Amino acid sequence: MKVLLENLPLLMPLIVIELVLMATALIHIFRHPNYRFGNRVVWILAVVFIQIIGPVVYFLFGRGEEE
């Protein structure tokens, strides 16, 4: 527990970046019905459970064409 408290100032920016990426990706998933690969459920699971990599992969490969 002591180690976690000592490293918390270093981890906070990473936690904030991850939460912002996840929230942005989830908002985009719910607002847009088109995806290049997969469907809405697959992307929601990827974004939520594959922490930082999931949202990045969604924005690189999963985001569909804008209407």
Order of alpha helices (4+ residues) and beta strands (2+ residues): alpha-alpha-alpha
